[in-house]
Amino acid sequence: MGGGLALLVALPEEARGILKAGYWNKAASSGSQAMYECRVVGGEAILSVSGVGRARAQVAAREVLDECRPDAVLSLGFAGGLVAGQRAGDLVVARTLIPAGRAPGGEPKPRLSEALSADRALTDEALRVLSAAELRHHAGACVTASEIVSRPDAKRRLGANADALAVDMESYWIGSACRERKAPFLAVRAIVDTAERPLPDFIAQSALDAGAGNMRRLALPIMSRPWSLPALIRLGRAASEARNSLSVFAQGFLRAWPRPASESRHSPRNISMAETRKAQ
């Protein structure tokens, strides 16, 4: 490709609305992820579907950066909410990305000293697009955890400890790969499960199986737990809201790309804990 904009998502479900709304074609890739490409006003765009988690996100990001050499990278996808008052479909613009390890009790522990800041010009453009589209959105920190955070009490603690709005499983590692190669980067995530809403463990595991390419496992919750159908319907509606918000944002951003050449670029960098708080 050489230049243009790269969009990275983890799940086919996250990509579905974006692909339906644009003129995308399947692209060849030397890696394991599915890749698509299209022409936009400002040049070319690619969309990569990496799979869930750190390892897949890092591999996909490095392959996209090395093979396609994009001018900028967006990490898009679903997220869990960490603060009260959010709705399914709300978008979070991640000014700051914070990795999380595991505390002795098993809950994620944010590593604030390793936080990355997003590209400021991309952030400003994303906020402009969101405002123009009248999409509900928030700007602040996003935590990247190694496992799905499913319980409301764990979400609230993580949000308070990191002063963060959302949690995902890929964005920090994509941002880290972009920092290595000095590529401008931003993550925009759509809330599916709010801070108040629990995500049943068997549903979380099914999502991970889908991200690993095992789509047949998605049907198991209904087959083995028919009483889970109401929760699955509720989650499906929330995912639909999130997918629609991502699609509208992505199309608006692609139409606005590229930003003016006079704007400076700031690749992701390490920031201090004090800056993490200030950025919000």
N, C-alpha and C positions, 0 to 999 in steps of 0.2 A: 504494500500500500504506500508507505512512505508519506507521513504526515496524516492529517485528518484527525478524527475523534474515535476513541475506542470506548465501548461500553462493555462492562463485565458484570455478569450475573451468575449466580450459583445454580439456580434451578430452572428447568424448562418452563415451569409455571410462571416464574418471574419474567421470562422473556416473551411469553405468549402474546400479551397485549401489545408490546412494542413491535413484534414481528407482524401482527395483523394490521397495525396502523400505518405501516410503511411499505416500501417496495424493496424488500430484502431478498437476496439470493444466497443460497448455501455456498460457502467459500471453502476452498481446500485448506487443510491445516495439517501440519506435521505432528501435532500433539493429539491428546485424547479428547479435548473439548470440541464441542460443536461450534462452528464459526459461520457468521453471516456477514454480508456486506451490502451497502447501498450507497447511492449517490445522494448527497445533500447539497443545499445551496452553497455551503462553504467548501465543498470538496467531497471527500469520501468519509464513510463511517463504517466501523465494524462492530459486531456484537459477538461476544464470546460467552458460552455457557460452560462454566468450569466444573461444577460439582461443589459439594458442601465442604467447608472447613479449610484450615490453614494450608495443608499440603497441596490440595487441588488449586486453591486460589493462587498460591505462590507460583506453581508451575504454569498455570494459564497466564498469569500476569507477565511473567518473564518471557514466555513464548510470544505473546502479543507485542511486548515492547521490543523484542529482538527481531521478530519477523516483519512486523508492520510499521515500527517506528512512528507511532502516533504522536501528534502534537500535544495531546492531553488525554487523560483517562478518567472515566467516571465509573465508580462502583455503584451499581443499582441493585435493589432487591428488597426483600422483606426484613422486618426487624420486630423485636419485642419492645413494648413500651416500658419505661422505667419510672415514670412520674404520673401522678393523678391528672385527670382532665383530658388525656389524649383520647382520640377516637380511631377506630379502624379506618385506614386510608389516609390518615395524617402523614405528611412527609417530614422527615428530619434531615436538614442540611447539616452535615457533620463538620463543623468548624475545627473540631479536634477529634482525634482518634486515639483511644487508649486500649492497650492490650490488657488482658486479664489472665492471671495464672489461677491456681487452685489453692484456696486456704485449707488448713488442716481439716476443717469440717466438710470439705468438698465443694463449698460455694466458690464462685469466681472472686478473685481478689485483684482489683485494678492496680496496674503498675504505672502510677502517675508519672514517674520520672522518665518513662519511655514514650510519652505521648508524642504524637505527630500533629502538626497543624496542616490544614488543607491549603490549597492554592487560593489566595485571596481574590484574584480576578475571577476565577471559576465560581467561587462562592458568591460573589456579588452578582454575577450573571445568572446563577441558579435562583437566587432570591428574586431577581427582577422577573424572570420567567414565571416563577410561582405566583408572584403578586399579580402579574398580567393575566394569568390563567385563573385567578381567584381560587387557588387550591389552598386548603388549610395546611399550614406548615409551621415548623419551629426550627430554630438554629441553635446549635450547642454541641455538646460532646456526645460521642457514640463510643460504646465499649465493644471490643471484639473479644468474645469468649471462646473457649475450646469446646464447650458443650452448650446445648440449648438450656436457657434459664426459664423454667416452666412455672415455678410457684410464685404467687403474688408477693409473699413476704421476702423471698430471695430477690425478686426484681426491685422491690422498694429499697432494700438494703444496698444493692449494687448501685442504684441510682443515687442514693444519698452518699455513699462512699466515694463515688467517682464524680459526683455532681454532673451526671450525664442524663440524657433524654432517652436513649435507645440502646439496644444490644443486638449485635449480629455475630457472624462467625467468620467473616472474610475480609472486611474492609481494611482493617489495620495492616494485614499482610499484603494486600494489593498496594496500599499506600507505601509500605516499606520497600516493595520492589520498585515502585516509581521513584522513590527517593534515591535508591541505588543508582538509577539511570537518569536522575535529574529531570524527570518528566512531571509536568503539572498534573495534579490529582485532586479529585473530590469524590466524596461518598454522599449519596442521597438515598435514604432508606424509608420505606413505607411501613407504617405500623400495622401489624396483623393482630397479635395478642396484646391487649393493653395491660398496664401494670395491675389492674384490678382483676383481670381475667386469667385463671389458671389454664395451662396447656397440658392436658393429660399426657403422661409419659409415653403411652403407646402411640399417641399421635405424633409426638416429637420423634420417636424412633422411626415411624413410618416416613416422616419427612427426611430424616437422615438417609434412610434406605433409598428414597427417590433421588436424593442428591448424589448417591453413589452409583446410580444407574439401575437399581433394582426396583423397577416400577411395579412389579407384581405384588410387592409387599404392601402397596398402598391399599389394597382391598382387604387385607387381613383384619384391621380393626372392626369393620362391619361384619365380616364373616364370623369372627370369634367373639365379638362383643356387640351383639345387636342393640343392646341398651345404650351404646355409645353414639347412636345415630343422631340424636339432637345436638350433641357437642360437635359432631362432624359437620352438620348442617350450619351451625353457628360459625364454625371456623371457616367453612367454605364461603359464606357470605363476607366475612371479614377479609379473606384472601382476595375475593373479587373486588372489594373496595380498594384494597392496596394495589392490586394489579392495574385497575383503572387509573388510579392516581399516578402510578409510575409511567403508564403509557402516555397520559396527557403531558406530564412533565418532560419525558424523553422527546416527544415530538416537538414540543415548544423549544427545547434546548437545541435540537438538531436544526430547526428552522433559524434560530438565532446565531448558530455557529458559522464562521469563527468570530471571536470577539475582536475588537479593533486592534490592529497591530501596534498602536501606540501604547496599549496597556502593558504594563510590565508583568513578567511571569515570576512566580515564586513557587519553587518546587517544595514538596513536603519536607519539613525539618523537625528535629527534636525540639520540644519546648519544655519549659520548667513547669512544676506543679502550680506555681503562682500564675503563670500565663494561662494554664488550663482553666483556672477559675475565672480569670479576667476575660477570656475569649467568649464567655457566655454572657 
